[in-house]
């Protein structure tokens, strides 16, 4: 009987820890996204600084997809290709508009 109680406590403890760890990761990603959004003009200027082709990885911690597409358009680039790497990550390829 004691073994079952210990096993249940370990399982519930693990679930609680996993929940808190997931919440901490979410808050960290949210903090990084807000930081990126606050620095968006500088990030976009640096990213689209004159190269013919630009590759950008978009994820939960970066600027949003829409922000990159609109920022690229304002800086003379167009979206040439996009690939979903994972559910929350994409690779975008931009080329200079001619």
N, C-alpha and C positions, 0 to 999 in steps of 0.2 A: 504494500500500500504506500509506503514511504517513497519508493522509487517512482510511482505514478505521479505523486505530488511534485517531486523534484522535476520530473520530465515536463509536466504541465507548466511549472514556474519557468523553466528554461525556454520552452516554446513561446509563452506569452512575453517573456522578457526579450526574446529575440524579435518578436513582432513589434513590440513597442520601440526597441532600438532602431529597427529598420524604418519605422514610421518617422521617427525624429530625424534620422539621417536623410531620408528623402525630403523632408520639409526643409532641412538645412541646405541641401543641394538646390532646391527650388529657390530659396531666398538668395543664395549666392548667385545663381543665374540671373535672377531678377535684378539684383544690384549691378551686375556687369552690363546688362542690357540698358539700364537707366544711365549708367556712366557712358556707354557708347552713344546713346541718344543725345546726351548733353554735349558730346564732342562730335556730333554728326558732320557738321560742315568741314571741320579739319580732317576727319577720317575720309570723307568723300573726296576732298581736294587732294589728299595724299594718294588715295587709291587710283584716282583718275587724273594722273599728273602728266599724261602725254604719251604713254606707251600705246602701241598699236592694238595689242590684246591685253585684257585684264581678266584675271581669274580671281573670283571671290567665293569664299565659303561662308554660307549663311547658316547659323544655328541659333539655339536659344539664347546665347550670350552675345551675339553680334547685333548689328543693326538689322531691322526687319527687311525682308525681301523687297517690299514696296519702296522702302526708303532708298535702297541701292538702285533699283530700276529708275526711279524718278531722279535721283541724284546723278546717275550716269547720263540720262537724257539731257539734263541741264548742262552737263559738262562735255557734250558732244559725242557721247557713246550710245550704242544700242545693244540690247541683249541679243547675243547670237545663239546661245545654247544654254540649257540648264539641265542638270542631272540631279535626281534625288539620291543622295548617298544613304541616308537613313530616313526614318519617319520625321525627324526633327532637324534634318540637315540637308542642304542643297549646295551644289557647286554651280556657280553662275559664270559664264564666259561672255565678256563684253568685247566689242570691237569698235574702233573709231568710226563714226559715221562719215561717209564721204559725200 
